[in-house]
Amino acid sequence: MNWDIIEGNWNQAKGKVKEQWGKLTDDDLSTISGKRDQLAGKLQERYGIAKAEVEKQLEHFEHSYAKRN
């Protein structure tokens, strides 16, 4: 799946993002605005995890989001 689909449906997707990563605030989600790199940066910041782990989590999210939609 292409991340552009998630970005294009950000208003719907951000609810699923918040379910997955509850430490992200509504302000974070508004700032991210569907941008994958910004989401990755916020996940690293909020959860204190390495970039490689963030990328694995984002890939998993992307695939699971595709199955739901």
Phi, psi and omega in degrees: 000147180267134181300338179303329179293316178296315180299319180293331179252034189303321181300325176280318185291329185295334174295318178291324177297316180295323176297317183289317185232082186294344179284348178283134180272167175298323176297319176302312183296324177292319179293318181299317176049037176087356182283119185300316182294324178290323176297316179301316179297317179293323178295318177299317182293311185287323186256349179064040181248157183289156181302320181298319179292320177300316180299319177297317180294320179293321176298315179299315178299315182301316180291319180291326178295321180297323180291328181281336185243000000 
